[in-house]
Amino acid sequence: MADDCGDDIEPGSSRRHAIVVSSVVDEYAWLREHFPGYRVTSQALCLFPDGAFDVLQIESDEGDARELYFALGRPGRCQATCR
């Protein structure tokens, strides 16, 4: 997938492309749908100049590890903005 700037993106791969959810329960529902079989290895609320994000580290049984960014209740957060 490419954003409006032509960059390849994956939902949740960065703060800029954070997955907007309305609750932590929604985060885990999103994970079950998009990353079945992965487990959460850590979860942290991280504060950045552009806001607070829930950052989850996930891992598959095969060792594929990923970091996902979630923005709680911020409509429009996923809209690409070109610099």
C-alpha positions in Angstrom: 0.0 0.0 0.0 1.3 3.5 -0.7 0.2 6.7 1.0 -0.6 10.1 -0.7 3.2 10.8 -0.8 4.0 7.6 -2.6 5.6 6.0 0.5 5.0 2.4 1.1 3.1 2.1 4.4 1.7 -0.6 6.6 -1.0 0.4 9.1 0.4 0.8 12.6 4.0 0.8 11.4 4.7 4.3 12.7 3.0 7.2 14.6 2.2 8.8 11.3 0.3 5.7 10.2 -1.1 4.8 13.7 -4.2 2.7 13.8 -7.1 4.7 15.3 -9.2 2.8 17.8 -11.6 3.8 20.4 -10.4 1.5 23.2 -7.7 -0.9 24.2 -10.2 -3.7 23.6 -10.4 -2.5 19.9 -6.6 -2.7 19.7 -6.7 -6.4 20.6 -9.6 -7.1 18.2 -7.6 -5.4 15.4 -4.6 -7.6 16.3 -6.7 -10.8 16.2 -8.1 -9.9 12.8 -4.9 -8.8 11.1 -2.2 -10.8 13.0 -3.8 -14.1 14.0 -1.5 -16.3 16.0 0.7 -13.4 17.1 1.1 -12.7 20.8 1.7 -9.4 22.5 5.2 -9.3 24.1 5.0 -5.8 25.5 2.6 -2.8 25.6 3.4 0.7 26.6 1.7 4.1 26.5 4.4 6.4 24.9 4.3 10.2 25.0 5.7 12.0 21.9 5.5 15.6 20.8 2.6 14.7 18.5 0.6 12.9 21.2 0.3 9.7 23.2 0.3 6.4 21.4 -0.1 2.8 22.7 2.8 0.9 21.3 2.5 -2.9 21.1 5.3 -5.3 20.4 4.0 -8.5 18.9 5.6 -11.8 17.8 4.6 -14.9 15.9 5.6 -18.5 16.9 8.1 -18.3 14.0 9.8 -15.3 15.5 8.5 -12.6 13.3 8.4 -9.5 15.5 6.6 -6.3 14.8 5.9 -3.0 16.6 2.5 -1.4 16.1 1.3 2.1 17.0 -2.3 2.8 18.0 -3.9 6.2 18.5 -6.9 6.1 20.9 -9.9 8.1 19.7 -8.2 10.5 17.3 -10.3 10.6 14.1 -8.3 11.6 11.1 -5.0 10.4 12.6 -4.4 7.9 9.8 -4.8 10.5 7.1 -1.5 10.9 5.2 0.1 14.3 5.4 2.9 15.1 3.0 5.9 17.0 4.3 
